[in-house]
């Protein structure tokens, strides 16, 4: 199944920056707390921080989970994740933060119950921006 209790380290191949992320369900509820920060890179630099609170709707359609969230910088988002079998997950999402719309898609492989590797692409409607590619390693707890 899909794990929501996890920490991750990501690398953005375009900005050459890193990101640290963490998420966890609150107790046995479907409320999800997420936090992230950037480290280095040639666009945003250090300390672009975000926090959000979301709710996971499990098995909403075709076995996929949908998460709606609100967070810092006047952000909100919708993320849909599905376990495709054979340790492979697919996620697609939309987010709006500080008036900028963004979308993303990710393909992940669960190496083990605790370790996941993923590659994703994202884009925004911000002037002068282009799509970016991220490679992530996550630890599920």
Secondary structure as UniProt FT lines:
FT   STRAND          6..12
FT   TURN            13..16
FT   STRAND          17..25
FT   TURN            27..28
FT   STRAND          31..39
FT   STRAND          50..61
FT   TURN            62..63
FT   STRAND          64..71
FT   TURN            72..74
FT   STRAND          75..85
FT   TURN            86..87
FT   STRAND          88..97
FT   TURN            98..99
FT   STRAND          100..110
FT   STRAND          115..124
FT   TURN            127..128
FT   STRAND          132..140
//
